[in-house]
Amino acid sequence: MQDHKRNSNVGHRAKAPAWLALLAICAGFLVNQAYSAGTEVEARAIKQFLIGSDQTQFGPLEFSGGLEMVGTSPNFGAISGIDFIEGQTRFVAVADTGFWIRGTINREDNNAPAGLSDISIEEITGKTGAVIDEKWQADAEGIIVAGQQFIVSFERAHRIASYKESADAAPKLLSEFAPPVPLYELRNNRGFEGIAIAPSTSNLEGSLVGISEKSLDKNRNIMGFVKSKTAQSFEFSVARKDEFDITDLAFLPNGNLIILERRFNVSDGIGMRLRHIKSEDIEPTATVDGPIILEADFLYQIDNMEGLAITADPDGTPRLTLVSDDNHSLLQRNLLLEFRLTGGIR
């Protein structure tokens, strides 16, 4: 999540040089928060991941398709996390402006995304059921669906919160707790951007795993935690490489981890990559690392990529769904990109 204010003007996003996108993130304007019972979303299909090329295979990943999305509500956008409520259609997302965004991904016969429908937008509420008015308290960054609950990570006011799903109203806060790390070590705007629950195939089965965006340990690697229901919580780190920060994570069906990383700076411009981490390497005080399975820059259809969810296609192939945070800037775009993990990774 970038430290900025919001722009309430939402329209078609034109491609712009990386330095202009960076300027937009740093400069932005204020968005007026309001309840939206529903909104229409216009979606343009993205058929090419590498601009001007029909290439579909990128290392172990096969590009399945994508969407560029524009909503009629000024509160649609700024998506920082996403997960699926059921199958690969109904989804729930959080915006770092303090909103829930729920809806349906319409799919083609080959399962590629075709559009969005049934979109609802509600403001995130706090302990009393009232809307969280202060931006620094409603900075939602990561989300996972756990049965009938939505678990959300917040930064600035660093916490993990559990909400009860509701089909016809905003999800209701059930409980919240501080991440099991020394809070003084967390940067104000670089907290736990990504959280996930380890599947039964992982040695961390059932544990809540969180990784910060850019809160660094004494060796300047990125801080993470594991909170187990049956064992003591512990800290670990992810090796920091280059100028990339971590914006989300999700577990593969085999129990290993994929982390989403994002770069924004003047010299290198915009960048996105995915890294594969073996679950068995995550243990107390460990610094974990793994191969980069995808890396892209402004030559590809990317933006400020912040959210990652992993599902499985009917044939069992893992499907990675990525979304971007447009910061409500006219120079950025709301993107949804999907890849199938068709190749083996070690």
Rosetta silent file (secondary structure, phi, psi, omega in degrees, C-alpha in Angstrom):
SEQUENCE: MQDHKRNSNVGHRAKAPAWLALLAICAGFLVNQAYSAGTEVEARAIKQFLIGSDQTQFGPLEFSGGLEMVGTSPNFGAISGIDFIEGQTRFVAVADTGFWIRGTINREDNNAPAGLSDISIEEITGKTGAVIDEKWQADAEGIIVAGQQFIVSFERAHRIASYKESADAAPKLLSEFAPPVPLYELRNNRGFEGIAIAPSTSNLEGSLVGISEKSLDKNRNIMGFVKSKTAQSFEFSVARKDEFDITDLAFLPNGNLIILERRFNVSDGIGMRLRHIKSEDIEPTATVDGPIILEADFLYQIDNMEGLAITADPDGTPRLTLVSDDNHSLLQRNLLLEFRLTGGIR
SCORE:     score description
SCORE:     0.000 S_00000001
   1 L     0.000  135.157  179.940    0.000    0.000    0.000 S_00000001
   2 L   -95.068  146.541 -178.247    1.344    3.426   -0.889 S_00000001
   3 L   -84.069  105.013 -173.588    1.039    6.361    1.522 S_00000001
   4 L  -163.391  169.817  170.244   -1.217    8.778   -0.308 S_00000001
   5 L   -96.037 -179.057 -170.252   -4.624   10.377   -0.519 S_00000001
   6 L  -118.849  155.300  176.701   -7.277    9.361   -3.011 S_00000001
   7 L  -108.402  127.533 -178.250   -8.835   10.691   -6.203 S_00000001
   8 L   -82.910   -5.970  178.937  -12.614   10.386   -6.549 S_00000001
   9 L   -83.730  120.139 -179.915  -12.500   10.634  -10.349 S_00000001
  10 L  -122.151  124.544  179.328  -12.749    7.160  -11.880 S_00000001
  11 L  -155.732 -165.636  179.289  -12.624    6.662  -15.635 S_00000001
  12 L   -65.788  137.618 -178.240  -10.746    4.861  -18.381 S_00000001
  13 L   -94.305  124.140  174.876   -7.053    4.493  -17.547 S_00000001
  14 L   -90.966  145.506  176.814   -4.589    5.521  -20.198 S_00000001
  15 L   -65.714  142.634 -177.160   -1.188    3.900  -20.265 S_00000001
  16 L  -142.782  156.151  176.402    1.456    6.256  -18.923 S_00000001
  17 L   -57.764  153.184 -175.468    5.211    6.230  -18.350 S_00000001
  18 H   -58.692  -35.824 -176.668    6.268    4.609  -15.095 S_00000001
  19 H   -69.315  -28.435  176.845    7.439    7.907  -13.608 S_00000001
  20 H   -71.630  -39.425  177.440    4.000    9.417  -14.157 S_00000001
  21 H   -63.058  -40.916  178.741    2.341    6.473  -12.434 S_00000001
  22 H   -63.677  -41.544  178.446    4.747    6.874   -9.528 S_00000001
  23 H   -61.549  -39.923 -179.913    3.961   10.582   -9.365 S_00000001
  24 H   -63.328  -40.413 -179.592    0.256    9.798   -9.296 S_00000001
  25 H   -64.493  -41.133 -175.974    0.704    7.425   -6.370 S_00000001
  26 H   -75.162  -30.140 -171.312    2.705    9.951   -4.392 S_00000001
  27 H   -97.401  -40.806 -179.304    0.496   12.912   -5.194 S_00000001
  28 L    16.817 -179.906  176.302   -3.137   11.563   -5.421 S_00000001
  29 L  -136.421  177.137 -175.335   -6.263   13.288   -4.126 S_00000001
  30 L   -83.402  136.709  173.581   -8.977   12.611   -1.578 S_00000001
  31 L  -104.345  135.829  177.212  -11.820   10.165   -2.276 S_00000001
  32 L   -82.625  121.612 -179.033  -15.180   10.702   -0.574 S_00000001
  33 L   -81.791  138.971  179.384  -16.279    7.512    1.144 S_00000001
  34 L  -157.358  155.314  178.149  -19.917    6.521    0.781 S_00000001
  35 L   -75.975  135.758  176.911  -22.030    3.388    0.896 S_00000001
  36 E  -126.232  111.575  179.860  -22.760    1.785   -2.489 S_00000001
  37 E   -67.366  -22.871  179.407  -25.462   -0.867   -2.551 S_00000001
  38 E  -172.303  161.681  178.173  -24.288   -1.885   -6.008 S_00000001
  39 E  -153.827  150.621  173.810  -22.278   -0.708   -8.952 S_00000001
  40 L   -92.405  144.183  179.237  -21.823   -1.595  -12.583 S_00000001
  41 E  -124.963  122.906  173.332  -18.346   -2.490  -13.796 S_00000001
  42 E   -88.341  128.124 -176.490  -17.216   -2.141  -17.371 S_00000001
  43 E  -123.737  128.970  174.800  -14.532   -4.712  -18.158 S_00000001
  44 E  -104.648  128.519 -178.117  -12.206   -4.803  -21.156 S_00000001
  45 E   -68.245  138.608  172.926  -10.652   -8.170  -21.892 S_00000001
  46 E  -107.230  112.461 -176.904   -6.862   -8.440  -21.774 S_00000001
  47 L   -98.148  -21.265 -178.413   -5.768  -11.105  -24.240 S_00000001
  48 L  -120.021  126.015  174.826   -2.007  -10.387  -24.246 S_00000001
  49 L   -81.640  -48.580  172.590    0.135  -10.276  -21.119 S_00000001
  50 E   -84.960  115.769 -172.367    3.282   -9.236  -22.981 S_00000001
  51 L   -58.829  127.856  178.470    2.144   -6.176  -24.901 S_00000001
  52 L    82.093    9.163 -177.268    2.161   -6.761  -28.665 S_00000001
  53 L  -131.306  144.697  176.076    2.852  -10.498  -28.339 S_00000001
  54 L   -92.198   10.111  178.150    0.648  -13.596  -28.491 S_00000001
  55 L   -60.258  133.778  179.349    2.984  -15.455  -26.130 S_00000001
  56 L  -116.309  -22.149 -177.699    0.993  -17.277  -23.458 S_00000001
  57 E   -98.836  125.833  179.497    3.622  -19.349  -21.624 S_00000001
  58 E  -129.383   93.529 -173.603    5.874  -17.522  -19.159 S_00000001
  59 L    61.291 -130.276 -179.139    8.096  -20.045  -17.426 S_00000001
  60 L   -80.636   -1.168 -174.945    5.822  -22.408  -15.474 S_00000001
  61 E  -106.774  137.069  176.391    2.841  -20.054  -15.838 S_00000001
  62 E  -109.243  122.805  179.520    0.318  -19.943  -18.667 S_00000001
  63 E   -70.732  123.297 -177.111   -1.514  -16.628  -19.107 S_00000001
  64 E   -96.048  -24.611 -178.961   -5.244  -17.350  -19.039 S_00000001
  65 E   140.891  173.776 -178.988   -6.559  -13.828  -19.578 S_00000001
  66 E  -159.701  177.369  179.982   -7.352  -10.663  -17.743 S_00000001
  67 E  -137.014  141.882  164.445   -9.627   -7.677  -17.320 S_00000001
  68 E  -105.904  124.547 -165.853   -9.212   -3.921  -17.146 S_00000001
  69 E  -120.473  137.833  175.432  -12.076   -2.715  -14.965 S_00000001
  70 E  -132.986  125.030 -177.854  -13.854    0.612  -14.485 S_00000001
  71 E  -103.680  152.833  177.777  -16.740    0.960  -12.019 S_00000001
  72 L   -73.529  -25.332  176.944  -19.581    3.453  -11.947 S_00000001
  73 L   -81.222  135.771  177.025  -19.085    3.949   -8.205 S_00000001
  74 L   -66.311  -11.647  179.933  -16.226    6.305   -7.252 S_00000001
  75 L   -93.836   -0.846  175.981  -15.401    3.817   -4.484 S_00000001
  76 L   -79.839  125.285 -179.357  -14.637    0.966   -6.874 S_00000001
  77 L   130.588 -169.623 -178.705  -10.874    0.479   -7.005 S_00000001
  78 L    56.465   33.423 -175.360   -7.878    0.680   -4.653 S_00000001
  79 E   -73.392  125.160 -176.923   -8.112   -3.126   -4.330 S_00000001
  80 E  -115.250  -12.191  178.388   -5.393   -4.448   -2.042 S_00000001
  81 E  -159.366  152.416 -178.242   -6.493   -8.043   -1.410 S_00000001
  82 E  -150.226  147.327  170.738   -8.834  -10.677   -2.868 S_00000001
  83 E  -152.798  168.560 -176.541  -10.071  -14.192   -2.139 S_00000001
  84 E  -104.209  136.816  179.228  -12.886  -16.440   -3.347 S_00000001
  85 E   -80.955  -39.105  177.983  -16.017  -17.176   -1.340 S_00000001
  86 E  -151.901  136.765  177.213  -16.946  -20.215   -3.387 S_00000001
  87 L    52.950 -130.851 -179.087  -15.312  -21.917   -6.365 S_00000001
  88 L  -127.188   23.709 -178.018  -13.808  -19.481   -8.825 S_00000001
  89 L  -117.479  -64.551 -179.023  -16.708  -17.071   -9.274 S_00000001
  90 E   -72.887  128.870 -177.186  -17.896  -15.347   -6.093 S_00000001
  91 E  -131.327  161.161  170.606  -15.134  -13.208   -4.606 S_00000001
  92 E  -131.712  136.182  179.539  -14.541  -10.776   -1.772 S_00000001
  93 E  -131.818  158.902  172.500  -11.918   -8.044   -1.916 S_00000001
  94 E  -119.509  145.037  174.989  -10.772   -5.252    0.361 S_00000001
  95 E  -107.934  142.166 -177.613   -9.790   -1.751   -0.650 S_00000001
  96 L   -75.259    5.173  170.721   -7.184    0.141    1.347 S_00000001
  97 L   -92.112    1.435  175.610   -9.646    3.047    1.448 S_00000001
  98 L    96.640   36.838 -178.608  -11.777    1.038    3.888 S_00000001
  99 E  -129.607  148.932  163.282  -14.250   -0.834    1.696 S_00000001
 100 E   -89.341  139.349  171.516  -15.450   -4.357    1.010 S_00000001
 101 E  -127.605  116.672 -179.237  -15.911   -5.152   -2.681 S_00000001
 102 E  -122.652  150.117  179.888  -17.875   -8.319   -3.416 S_00000001
 103 E   177.981 -163.145 -177.292  -19.090   -9.752   -6.697 S_00000001
 104 E  -126.219  134.857  170.277  -18.892  -12.444   -9.346 S_00000001
 105 E   -91.089  116.155  174.688  -16.265  -13.122  -11.988 S_00000001
 106 E   -79.895  139.034 -172.605  -18.043  -14.202  -15.163 S_00000001
 107 E  -125.364  151.075  175.377  -16.026  -16.773  -17.061 S_00000001
 108 L   -80.133  176.483 -179.170  -15.688  -18.034  -20.625 S_00000001
 109 L   -60.585  -30.034  179.439  -15.931  -21.716  -21.552 S_00000001
 110 L   -89.205    9.948  176.716  -12.165  -22.093  -21.065 S_00000001
 111 L    79.247    2.898  176.692  -12.498  -20.537  -17.563 S_00000001
 112 L   -69.084  147.140  179.301  -10.807  -17.284  -18.576 S_00000001
 113 E   -65.752  136.045 -178.527  -12.270  -14.161  -16.904 S_00000001
 114 E  -116.976  -21.013 -179.152  -14.897  -12.444  -19.070 S_00000001
 115 E   168.783  179.810  177.982  -16.293   -9.723  -16.807 S_00000001
 116 E  -120.600  148.838  176.342  -17.701   -8.815  -13.381 S_00000001
 117 E  -148.713  170.049  177.326  -21.282   -8.746  -12.166 S_00000001
 118 E    54.440   41.617 -177.509  -23.337   -8.450   -8.958 S_00000001
 119 E   -79.629  132.140  171.071  -20.879   -5.977   -7.471 S_00000001
 120 E  -128.428  146.484 -178.722  -21.593   -4.575   -4.014 S_00000001
 121 E  -130.660  122.965  178.407  -19.470   -2.113   -2.074 S_00000001
 122 E  -130.211  149.315  177.346  -19.764   -1.603    1.683 S_00000001
 123 E   -76.762  142.218  178.162  -17.681    0.349    4.139 S_00000001
 124 L   -71.980  134.224 -177.954  -15.661   -1.660    6.650 S_00000001
 125 E  -108.208  163.934 -178.381  -17.033   -1.342   10.170 S_00000001
 126 L  -107.163 -155.662 -172.206  -15.423   -1.514   13.594 S_00000001
 127 L   -60.767  -37.847 -175.922  -16.257   -2.900   17.043 S_00000001
 128 L   -86.933   -1.983 -175.347  -19.492   -0.992   17.496 S_00000001
 129 L    88.119   -2.567  178.520  -20.734   -1.734   13.995 S_00000001
 130 L   -84.079  154.735  177.755  -20.092    1.853   12.977 S_00000001
 131 E   -63.086  139.385  176.093  -18.112    2.774    9.875 S_00000001
 132 L   -79.619  105.155 -174.172  -14.390    3.300   10.482 S_00000001
 133 L   -79.213  -33.852 -176.162  -14.054    6.958    9.538 S_00000001
 134 L   -78.973  123.303 -177.346  -10.330    7.429   10.103 S_00000001
 135 H   -55.977  -40.959 -174.955   -8.313    6.308    7.062 S_00000001
 136 H   -68.002  -18.453  178.149   -5.367    5.154    9.152 S_00000001
 137 H   -93.717  -11.006 -175.399   -7.646    2.768   11.055 S_00000001
 138 L  -117.019   24.218 -175.653   -9.304    1.299    7.933 S_00000001
 139 L   -81.858   75.771 -178.750   -6.209    0.542    5.853 S_00000001
 140 E   -75.415  134.351 -174.111   -7.176   -3.022    4.869 S_00000001
 141 E  -125.094  -37.299 -177.903   -4.444   -4.833    2.952 S_00000001
 142 E  -132.910  152.634  179.410   -4.940   -8.612    2.915 S_00000001
 143 E  -147.595  143.246  171.309   -7.910  -10.970    3.086 S_00000001
 144 E  -136.797  147.163  177.072   -8.586  -14.692    3.289 S_00000001
 145 E   -96.690  125.731  179.230  -11.875  -16.572    3.403 S_00000001
 146 E  -128.137   92.576 -176.120  -12.100  -19.134    6.206 S_00000001
 147 L    65.159 -121.406  179.138  -15.481  -20.853    6.140 S_00000001
 148 L   -95.622   15.133 -178.921  -18.084  -18.197    6.973 S_00000001
 149 E  -119.249  149.318  171.874  -15.456  -15.722    8.121 S_00000001
 150 E  -110.494  122.794  178.423  -13.323  -13.119    6.368 S_00000001
 151 E  -104.705  126.464 -171.233   -9.914  -12.566    7.985 S_00000001
 152 E  -125.731  137.625  173.030   -8.367   -9.188    7.176 S_00000001
 153 E  -101.287  137.777  177.339   -4.960   -7.666    7.870 S_00000001
 154 E  -119.486  146.603  171.912   -4.686   -3.923    8.527 S_00000001
 155 L  -116.199  177.628 -168.648   -1.626   -1.733    8.615 S_00000001
 156 L    70.964  -72.482  168.410   -0.923    1.596   10.340 S_00000001
 157 L   -89.797   79.641 -167.258   -3.289    0.462   13.124 S_00000001
 158 L   -62.808  121.336  179.374   -1.609   -2.963   12.856 S_00000001
 159 E  -167.881  162.255  171.944   -4.046   -5.803   13.534 S_00000001
 160 E  -116.089  127.545 -175.706   -5.656   -8.967   12.188 S_00000001
 161 E  -123.505  145.737  177.001   -9.462   -8.932   12.287 S_00000001
 162 E  -112.237  129.758 -179.509  -12.089  -11.624   11.774 S_00000001
 163 E  -120.458  146.817  175.671  -15.461  -10.707   10.241 S_00000001
 164 E   -88.114  128.696  179.557  -18.631  -12.736    9.861 S_00000001
 165 L   -64.837  142.043  174.973  -19.840  -13.029    6.283 S_00000001
 166 L  -139.227  130.878 -176.668  -23.233  -11.531    5.501 S_00000001
 167 L   -75.098  -29.403 -172.560  -24.985  -11.854    2.161 S_00000001
 168 L  -120.832   13.914  178.427  -27.149   -8.734    2.521 S_00000001
 169 L  -154.518  171.172  177.952  -25.103   -6.419    4.757 S_00000001
 170 L   -64.489  140.545  176.660  -21.558   -5.406    5.498 S_00000001
 171 L   -54.118  143.929 -174.840  -19.555   -8.181    7.219 S_00000001
 172 E  -101.073  132.665  179.618  -19.658   -7.874   11.015 S_00000001
 173 E   -66.191  128.618  177.300  -16.514   -7.660   13.143 S_00000001
 174 E  -102.148  -47.001 -177.273  -16.118  -10.682   15.446 S_00000001
 175 E  -162.205  165.433  175.316  -12.643  -10.263   16.920 S_00000001
 176 E  -155.182  154.273  179.959   -9.227   -8.780   16.326 S_00000001
 177 E  -150.083  159.798  178.130   -5.710   -9.194   17.645 S_00000001
 178 L   -78.060  144.082  175.325   -2.267   -7.720   17.143 S_00000001
 179 L   -56.177  142.651 -176.034    0.140   -9.615   14.875 S_00000001
 180 L   -77.669   57.989  175.530    2.394  -11.855   17.017 S_00000001
 181 L  -140.151  160.023  175.128    5.506   -9.721   16.456 S_00000001
 182 L   -62.618  114.005 -173.342    6.945   -6.734   18.354 S_00000001
 183 H   -62.693  -27.697 -178.963    4.713   -3.942   17.015 S_00000001
 184 H   -66.481  -16.662  178.970    7.443   -1.327   17.435 S_00000001
 185 H   -84.158  -11.043 -177.878    9.368   -3.113   14.684 S_00000001
 186 L   -85.744  131.606  173.797    6.568   -2.587   12.147 S_00000001
 187 L   -68.990  147.094 -176.071    6.766    0.391    9.852 S_00000001
 188 L   -54.542  -45.360 -174.848    3.668    2.556    9.984 S_00000001
 189 L  -115.867   26.922 -179.172    2.764    2.037    6.324 S_00000001
 190 L  -139.458   44.375 -176.834    4.636   -1.200    5.633 S_00000001
 191 L   -85.043 -149.040 -171.965    2.764   -3.706    7.783 S_00000001
 192 L   -82.326   92.238 -179.294    1.229   -7.091    7.019 S_00000001
 193 L   -74.429  -25.751 -175.545    0.048   -6.739    3.438 S_00000001
 194 E  -131.331  137.909  173.865   -0.480  -10.458    2.977 S_00000001
 195 E  -138.317  155.238  178.616   -1.992  -13.242    5.086 S_00000001
 196 E  -158.875  157.615  174.807   -2.944  -16.843    4.314 S_00000001
 197 E  -109.323  126.320 -176.830   -4.000  -20.037    6.097 S_00000001
 198 L   -68.555  134.897 -179.750   -1.837  -23.076    5.407 S_00000001
 199 L   -77.588  175.473 -177.954   -3.717  -26.051    3.888 S_00000001
 200 L   -65.508  -19.137  179.312   -3.617  -29.631    5.152 S_00000001
 201 L   -80.533   -6.129 -178.250   -0.847  -30.422    2.635 S_00000001
 202 L   -98.225  150.177  173.401    1.515  -28.008    4.398 S_00000001
 203 L   -66.206  -13.311  178.677    3.682  -28.711    7.436 S_00000001
 204 L  -100.007   21.763 -171.871    2.078  -25.521    8.812 S_00000001
 205 L   -39.184  124.391  177.046   -1.442  -26.955    8.455 S_00000001
 206 L    81.166   -6.729 -177.528   -4.105  -24.610    9.795 S_00000001
 207 L   -80.075  147.414  172.288   -1.655  -21.880   10.751 S_00000001
 208 E   -87.631  124.502 -178.301   -2.170  -18.230    9.910 S_00000001
 209 E  -116.346  130.907  178.422    0.858  -16.934    8.006 S_00000001
 210 E  -130.236  144.126  176.238    1.550  -13.247    7.485 S_00000001
 211 E  -132.037  133.682 -177.829    4.316  -11.380    5.674 S_00000001
 212 E   -79.385  164.192  177.773    4.875   -7.643    5.925 S_00000001
 213 E   -71.408  -53.604 -177.985    5.354   -5.326    2.991 S_00000001
 214 E  -158.907   42.729  169.139    8.649   -3.827    4.066 S_00000001
 215 E   -93.325  121.407 -166.897    9.118   -4.107    7.822 S_00000001
 216 E  -106.411  146.723  175.153   12.675   -5.360    8.101 S_00000001
 217 L   -83.032 -173.819 -175.652   14.521   -7.509   10.615 S_00000001
 218 L   -65.069  -20.051  177.013   18.028   -6.764   11.875 S_00000001
 219 L   -97.683    9.684  177.450   19.472   -8.261    8.683 S_00000001
 220 L    64.687   33.601  168.542   17.165   -6.098    6.552 S_00000001
 221 L  -103.237  166.630 -169.553   15.040   -8.986    5.388 S_00000001
 222 E   -85.944  129.433 -174.335   11.235   -8.846    5.397 S_00000001
 223 E   -74.929  141.513  173.659    9.445   -9.847    8.601 S_00000001
 224 E  -141.169  170.715  177.686    6.822  -12.587    8.714 S_00000001
 225 E  -143.816  158.774  170.719    4.967  -14.611   11.331 S_00000001
 226 E  -127.004  122.873  177.516    3.252  -17.955   11.817 S_00000001
 227 E  -114.359  110.704 -177.156    0.351  -18.156   14.287 S_00000001
 228 L   -98.501  149.892  175.656   -0.625  -21.748   15.017 S_00000001
 229 L   -77.651  -21.877 -173.174   -3.751  -22.966   16.809 S_00000001
 230 L  -117.490  -14.000 -177.277   -1.817  -25.760   18.516 S_00000001
 231 L  -129.641  174.204 -178.665    1.756  -24.516   18.847 S_00000001
 232 L   -72.113  141.488  176.220    3.573  -21.353   19.818 S_00000001
 233 L   -67.834  153.375  177.500    3.637  -18.506   17.311 S_00000001
 234 E  -148.187  163.460  177.866    6.972  -17.628   15.777 S_00000001
 235 E  -102.453  151.395  169.940    8.673  -15.131   13.513 S_00000001
 236 E  -146.539  178.163 -179.260   10.558  -15.799   10.293 S_00000001
 237 E  -134.735  156.286  173.339   11.855  -13.647    7.456 S_00000001
 238 E  -112.970  128.849 -178.823   11.751  -13.573    3.672 S_00000001
 239 L   -57.433  126.628  178.635   14.968  -12.637    1.893 S_00000001
 240 L   -87.926  128.750 -177.876   14.588   -9.160    0.403 S_00000001
 241 L  -123.181  131.931  176.169   15.821   -8.930   -3.165 S_00000001
 242 L    59.430 -142.287 -177.320   16.381   -5.809   -5.224 S_00000001
 243 L  -108.868   27.161 -178.778   13.822   -3.032   -4.663 S_00000001
 244 L   -91.129  140.984  172.744   10.739   -5.237   -4.470 S_00000001
 245 E  -110.400  160.030 -177.765    8.279   -5.191   -1.569 S_00000001
 246 E   -95.454  129.828 -177.448    5.811   -7.965   -0.718 S_00000001
 247 E  -115.879  -15.190  175.420    2.139   -7.219   -1.329 S_00000001
 248 E  -170.604  171.572  178.038    0.389  -10.587   -0.880 S_00000001
 249 E  -154.615  155.945  176.563    0.777  -14.344   -0.507 S_00000001
 250 E  -157.180  150.948  179.696   -1.274  -17.496   -1.056 S_00000001
 251 E   -90.192  141.444  170.574   -0.755  -21.227   -0.644 S_00000001
 252 L   -78.023  161.134  176.732   -0.693  -23.661   -3.541 S_00000001
 253 L   -56.422  -27.811 -178.697   -2.725  -26.885   -3.265 S_00000001
 254 L   -82.114    0.133  176.297    0.536  -28.759   -2.574 S_00000001
 255 L    98.347   -9.999  176.750    1.179  -26.674    0.551 S_00000001
 256 L   -84.143  171.112 -168.805    3.917  -24.413   -0.793 S_00000001
 257 E  -115.388  140.182  169.246    3.676  -20.640   -0.890 S_00000001
 258 E  -113.706  130.393  175.976    3.557  -18.059   -3.671 S_00000001
 259 E  -113.532  140.061  177.799    4.379  -14.464   -2.750 S_00000001
 260 E   -98.806  131.412 -178.862    3.472  -11.444   -4.858 S_00000001
 261 E  -125.374  149.030 -175.802    6.017   -8.642   -5.006 S_00000001
 262 E  -135.040  142.446  176.842    5.763   -5.114   -6.344 S_00000001
 263 E  -126.510  137.358  172.517    8.303   -2.410   -7.280 S_00000001
 264 E  -143.904  108.868  171.233    7.689    1.296   -7.810 S_00000001
 265 E  -154.507  164.929 -173.482   10.578    3.714   -8.143 S_00000001
 266 L   -68.209  -40.089 -174.056   11.772    6.428  -10.502 S_00000001
 267 L   -73.904  -38.737 -176.067   14.912    4.676  -11.763 S_00000001
 268 L  -103.516  -18.890 -178.846   13.394    1.240  -12.492 S_00000001
 269 E    79.059 -155.204 -176.799    9.721    2.090  -12.907 S_00000001
 270 E   -83.608  143.308  178.019    6.901   -0.349  -12.261 S_00000001
 271 E  -153.353  154.459  177.609    7.575   -4.035  -11.692 S_00000001
 272 E  -144.527  144.468  173.567    5.827   -7.200  -10.494 S_00000001
 273 E  -153.522  161.638  177.325    7.047  -10.674   -9.725 S_00000001
 274 E  -121.131  135.717 -179.564    6.010  -13.968   -8.157 S_00000001
 275 E  -125.041  141.537 -178.559    8.288  -16.060   -5.936 S_00000001
 276 E  -101.532  126.422 -178.993    7.861  -19.696   -4.874 S_00000001
 277 E  -121.652  130.263  176.020    8.635  -20.608   -1.247 S_00000001
 278 L   -74.840  129.958 -178.382    8.716  -24.151    0.130 S_00000001
 279 H   -59.579  -37.325 -176.386    6.477  -24.470    3.166 S_00000001
 280 H   -65.812  -16.598  179.208    8.945  -26.793    4.896 S_00000001
 281 H   -81.250  -15.100 -177.428   11.533  -23.987    4.937 S_00000001
 282 L   -83.970  109.425 -179.953    9.339  -21.793    7.135 S_00000001
 283 L  -150.617  168.186 -175.421   10.412  -22.351   10.733 S_00000001
 284 L   -53.044  132.397  176.935   11.358  -20.179   13.732 S_00000001
 285 L    66.433    1.122 -178.023   14.029  -17.519   12.958 S_00000001
 286 L   -71.268  149.980  168.429   14.530  -18.888    9.426 S_00000001
 287 E  -111.225  113.221 -172.838   15.128  -16.606    6.450 S_00000001
 288 E   -99.295  155.161  179.192   13.398  -18.206    3.491 S_00000001
 289 L  -152.149  167.853  178.724   13.951  -17.707   -0.224 S_00000001
 290 L  -171.553  172.813 -175.251   12.913  -19.360   -3.453 S_00000001
 291 L   -71.003  146.117  172.684   12.946  -19.057   -7.232 S_00000001
 292 E   -82.066  122.041 -176.377   11.227  -16.220   -9.050 S_00000001
 293 E  -100.008  -11.336  176.023    8.680  -17.857  -11.356 S_00000001
 294 E  -158.913  135.424  173.620    7.474  -14.679  -13.079 S_00000001
 295 E  -140.849  135.711 -176.447    8.812  -11.150  -13.417 S_00000001
 296 E  -143.406  151.525  177.365    7.277   -8.339  -15.462 S_00000001
 297 L  -127.722 -156.149 -173.952    7.781   -4.623  -16.040 S_00000001
 298 L   -68.956   -7.490  174.957    6.037   -1.856  -18.017 S_00000001
 299 L   -78.300   -7.354 -178.787    6.324   -3.915  -21.209 S_00000001
 300 E  -112.940  166.874  178.687    3.645   -6.185  -19.750 S_00000001
 301 L   -82.036   77.581  177.898    0.023   -5.582  -18.767 S_00000001
 302 L  -130.782  167.913  172.462    0.679   -4.802  -15.129 S_00000001
 303 L  -145.521 -140.566 -178.933    0.063   -1.964  -12.727 S_00000001
 304 L   -84.590   79.596 -170.484    0.388   -1.645   -8.957 S_00000001
 305 E   -72.537  121.977 -172.982   -0.189   -5.363   -8.298 S_00000001
 306 E  -128.135  -23.043 -173.825   -1.337   -5.914   -4.701 S_00000001
 307 E  -120.008  144.186 -179.426   -3.701   -8.893   -4.375 S_00000001
 308 E  -141.258  132.561  171.501   -3.255  -12.639   -4.972 S_00000001
 309 E  -134.127  148.526  179.409   -5.613  -15.600   -4.638 S_00000001
 310 E  -126.133  127.778  175.091   -5.035  -19.223   -5.681 S_00000001
 311 E  -126.456 -177.262  177.689   -7.745  -21.692   -6.653 S_00000001
 312 E  -123.965  131.819  175.500   -7.735  -24.964   -8.593 S_00000001
 313 L   -67.896  166.095  179.620   -9.269  -25.509  -12.031 S_00000001
 314 L   -54.458  -28.692  179.242  -11.542  -28.541  -12.578 S_00000001
 315 L   -87.481    4.782  178.256   -8.517  -30.493  -13.842 S_00000001
 316 L    92.253   -5.453 -179.603   -6.579  -29.660  -10.656 S_00000001
 317 L   -70.924  127.465  177.795   -4.283  -27.044  -12.216 S_00000001
 318 E   -62.773  137.586  177.758   -3.597  -24.166   -9.799 S_00000001
 319 E  -118.087  124.641 -179.580   -5.012  -20.835  -10.990 S_00000001
 320 E  -100.964  124.172  177.461   -3.443  -17.595   -9.758 S_00000001
 321 E  -111.184  121.494 -178.206   -5.681  -14.499   -9.690 S_00000001
 322 E  -117.549  142.232  176.462   -3.910  -11.142   -9.304 S_00000001
 323 E  -130.604  155.741 -179.080   -5.463   -7.691   -8.851 S_00000001
 324 E  -111.460  156.514  173.858   -4.033   -4.181   -8.859 S_00000001
 325 L  -101.926  112.276 -177.009   -4.576   -1.112   -6.681 S_00000001
 326 L   -84.379   -3.687  179.447   -5.229    1.855   -8.975 S_00000001
 327 L    57.010   18.388 -176.700   -4.988    4.360   -6.103 S_00000001
 328 L    52.868   39.463  178.777   -8.031    6.071   -7.673 S_00000001
 329 L  -108.678  138.941  177.706   -5.644    7.726  -10.098 S_00000001
 330 L   -68.017  -14.394 -179.778   -6.507    8.450  -13.737 S_00000001
 331 L   -93.555    0.343  179.739   -2.967    7.355  -14.612 S_00000001
 332 L  -125.766  171.357 -173.129   -3.425    3.853  -13.197 S_00000001
 333 L  -131.935  149.905  167.980   -5.731    0.922  -13.863 S_00000001
 334 E   -87.145  112.918 -178.407   -7.768   -1.684  -12.012 S_00000001
 335 E  -117.905  147.294  168.132   -6.490   -4.965  -13.436 S_00000001
 336 E  -127.227  121.446 -178.239   -7.369   -8.595  -12.873 S_00000001
 337 E  -122.742  142.360  178.314   -4.870  -11.085  -14.320 S_00000001
 338 E  -131.631  141.001  179.588   -4.996  -14.884  -14.211 S_00000001
 339 E  -133.280  145.524  172.591   -2.353  -17.542  -14.778 S_00000001
 340 E  -102.519  132.026  179.314   -2.435  -21.347  -14.718 S_00000001
 341 E   -85.767   84.945 -174.633    0.529  -23.062  -13.079 S_00000001
 342 L   -91.454  -19.283 -178.535    1.062  -25.619  -15.820 S_00000001
 343 L  -103.200  154.243  178.780    4.802  -26.170  -15.374 S_00000001
 344 L   -73.573  143.930  173.463    6.626  -27.854  -12.539 S_00000001
 345 L  -128.752  148.442 -176.490    8.501  -25.701  -10.022 S_00000001
 346 L  -115.582    0.000    0.000   11.030  -26.863   -7.469 S_00000001
